[in-house]
Amino acid sequence: MLARSSLRVRATLTGGFHRHLRATAKPAADDIQLLQKLLDAAKEREAAAKAAPSVSGGDGDPSKKFQIQGFNAISQVGLDRFPGEQFLLTGSAGQVPDGVANEPHAVVLRSHKLQPDEVGSSVRAIARCGAGTNNIPIEEMTARGIPVFNTPGANANSVKELVLCGLLLASRGIIEGISHTKEKIVGDLGKDHKAIAARIEKDKKHFAGGELAGRTLAIAGLGHIGSMVAESALALGMNVVGYDPKISVDAAWRLPSAVQKAASLGDAFAQADYVSVNMPYIKGVTHHAINAEVLGRMKHTTHILNFSRAEIVDGASLKRLYDAGHQGKYICDFADEFMQEHPKFVCIPHLGASTAEAEDNCAYMAADQIIKFLELGQVVNSVNFPTAVLDRQAGDHTRLVIINNNVPGVLGQITTMLGDMGVNIAQQLNTSRDAIAYNVIDMDSFPQGEAADKLQLKLAELDAVISTRLIYTGSASEGPASFYTKGGH
Ligand SMILES: NC(=O)c1ccc[n+]([C@@H]2O[C@H](COP(=O)([O-])OP(=O)(O)OC[C@H]3O[C@@H](n4cnc5c(N)ncnc54)[C@H](O)[C@@H]3O)[C@@H](O)[C@H]2O)c1
């Protein structure tokens, strides 16, 4: 299949999404109310998407713009990144104007479980606003030569702030004191304010805590979130030890120098008054990484904060420890089968990244990555493609992007073929990741129309080539960006 589009676009949008959660004495009634609110919010978003103008700004022929198809309500901050002159937003983000073919070049989504048949042959890239990508059929997309992007670190500040809240919930009797006041004191004394005030003063001794300053926080996983937690904990006057066997160079640069290195996870736990778990959950690798042996090295009073994933901590072993008299608390952003009913368990309903700012940051980052991929062939933060950034040289060139199966000899075949066609290569980048090879080639010539088709069809004769794309720049930027996909996906 052969398709074309040019490099000018524009944008439309949908409203934001807000969650309202509140404590209640009548859980069933409020659950229904909450569900009703969520349903109303979903209906509002659907109506907003339907009512969205087909083109919401920016001049130019909509049929010559990159189409970005949204699933879910994508933050307005992200949608606004797409310049209206070059991008047309569709799906949940706007409508395809009458007379324009519905051919999305990229998909942007949040939690929508993307089915392979929702990804048409025109789609060149998929971006998930968030870190996890298990709602996207990655293997199938890789086989089709479609990069899938995520937004690592975009929600780190939101999670960090809730970790700080977790530290305070663990260090003071805040939750116990609030429950006691509400259920016991007010429950017993009704509206007698004087009696309530007196009883509060009398009972507060049961909920005393300790300061964080001077205590030791161990951080397991020093990536985006862990390094931010380290910085804030140091600012609170805590000592920080860190454990990260896989720390990246970038993460190491971000880390405050005052963080002490622990030799092992057990070593980190042994030194800690508080532990913050900020490593990823990887099946078979970090599953129950915090097991009976590691837990057994904790002091009798150490508190654990887990804002990563429940399965990293062996809940059954932790319960045994608490049942045997351990004094710590377990503050967790997820449910835990074994700890759920335990009085030492503080279960937060996965609120780590539930802020408007996190959604905005994720959408902003996803949009930027898609724009750079479509306009420059740049690949950054892909979960299935190699990182590929080739800076432009001065002057005008046509950028040829070729995605092929990573097998021997293909690069030589491509350059020979281009040479035979009289194409001079100004610069090129060839890189690979697992089964995928990715080439960015800047050509001195400007094949357009039939010449562009001929070039791409010729390249498609190579068995290993999955797709090709032409991107025009400089004085040639009026030309089309065409692409060829084999197999009619
Ligand atoms: N609660 C939430 O809503 C929420 C939101 C975002 C992320 N998260 C969780 O937080 C985790 C961390 O997020 P991030 O953005 O900091 O990720 P990140 O990839 O930037 O950092 C993870 C760090 O963990 C390290 N690591 C890997 N294996 C380890 C091991 N065995 N022991 C110790 N460290 C190890 C990595 O080297 C990396 O530095 C995510 O994997 C996710 O599970 C939760």
The ligand as a Tripos MOL2 file, in Angstrom:
@<TRIPOS>MOLECULE
LIG
   44    48     1     0     0
SMALL
NO_CHARGES

@<TRIPOS>ATOM
      1 N1          2.1370    4.4980   42.2730 N.am      1 LIG1
      2 C1          2.0350    4.9660   41.0460 C.2       1 LIG1
      3 O1          1.0270    5.5040   40.6330 O.2       1 LIG1
      4 C2          3.2260    4.8590   40.1410 C.ar      1 LIG1
      5 C3          3.4140    5.7800   39.1090 C.ar      1 LIG1
      6 C4          4.5650    5.7030   38.3350 C.ar      1 LIG1
      7 C5          5.4680    4.6830   38.5550 C.ar      1 LIG1
      8 N2          5.2360    3.7810   39.5430 N.ar      1 LIG1
      9 C6          6.1810    2.6940   39.8210 C.3       1 LIG1
     10 O2          7.4120    3.2580   40.2140 O.3       1 LIG1
     11 C7          8.4620    2.5230   39.5900 C.3       1 LIG1
     12 C8          9.6610    3.4230   39.4350 C.3       1 LIG1
     13 O3          9.3330    4.4800   38.5430 O.3       1 LIG1
     14 P1         10.4800    5.4040   37.9280 P.3       1 LIG1
     15 O4          9.8070    6.3710   37.0310 O.co2     1 LIG1
     16 O5         11.3690    5.8940   38.9930 O.co2     1 LIG1
     17 O6         11.2560    4.3190   37.0590 O.3       1 LIG1
     18 P2         12.7540    4.3690   36.5750 P.3       1 LIG1
     19 O7         12.8790    3.3580   35.5110 O.co2     1 LIG1
     20 O8         13.1780    5.7580   36.3100 O.co2     1 LIG1
     21 O9         13.5700    3.8610   37.8710 O.3       1 LIG1
     22 C9         13.5600    2.5360   38.3410 C.3       1 LIG1
     23 C10        14.9240    2.2810   38.9520 C.3       1 LIG1
     24 O10        14.9060    0.9900   39.5770 O.3       1 LIG1
     25 C11        16.1690    0.3920   39.3480 C.3       1 LIG1
     26 N3         16.1150   -1.0450   39.5500 N.ar      1 LIG1
     27 C12        15.8820   -2.0250   38.6310 C.ar      1 LIG1
     28 N4         15.9450   -3.2280   39.2310 N.ar      1 LIG1
     29 C13        16.2240   -3.0090   40.5390 C.ar      1 LIG1
     30 C14        16.4090   -3.8630   41.6580 C.ar      1 LIG1
     31 N5         16.3250   -5.1860   41.5500 N.pl3     1 LIG1
     32 N6         16.6750   -3.2970   42.8460 N.ar      1 LIG1
     33 C15        16.7600   -1.9480   42.9720 C.ar      1 LIG1
     34 N7         16.5900   -1.0880   41.9500 N.ar      1 LIG1
     35 C16        16.3250   -1.6220   40.7540 C.ar      1 LIG1
     36 C17        16.5140    0.7960   37.9190 C.3       1 LIG1
     37 O11        17.8940    0.6640   37.6870 O.3       1 LIG1
     38 C18        16.0480    2.2340   37.8990 C.3       1 LIG1
     39 O12        17.0840    3.1180   38.2580 O.3       1 LIG1
     40 C19         7.8440    2.0610   38.2670 C.3       1 LIG1
     41 O13         8.4650    0.9150   37.7990 O.3       1 LIG1
     42 C20         6.4120    1.8130   38.6110 C.3       1 LIG1
     43 O14         6.2370    0.4720   39.0010 O.3       1 LIG1
     44 C21         4.1430    3.8560   40.3340 C.ar      1 LIG1
@<TRIPOS>BOND
     1     1     2 1
     2     2     3 2
     3     2     4 1
     4     4     5 ar
     5     4    44 ar
     6     5     6 ar
     7     6     7 ar
     8     7     8 ar
     9     8     9 1
    10     8    44 ar
    11     9    10 1
    12     9    42 1
    13    10    11 1
    14    11    12 1
    15    11    40 1
    16    12    13 1
    17    13    14 1
    18    14    15 2
    19    14    16 1
    20    14    17 1
    21    17    18 1
    22    18    19 2
    23    18    20 1
    24    18    21 1
    25    21    22 1
    26    22    23 1
    27    23    24 1
    28    23    38 1
    29    24    25 1
    30    25    26 1
    31    25    36 1
    32    26    27 ar
    33    26    35 ar
    34    27    28 ar
    35    28    29 ar
    36    29    30 ar
    37    29    35 ar
    38    30    31 1
    39    30    32 ar
    40    32    33 ar
    41    33    34 ar
    42    34    35 ar
    43    36    37 1
    44    36    38 1
    45    38    39 1
    46    40    41 1
    47    40    42 1
    48    42    43 1
@<TRIPOS>SUBSTRUCTURE
     1 LIG1         1 GROUP 0 **** ****
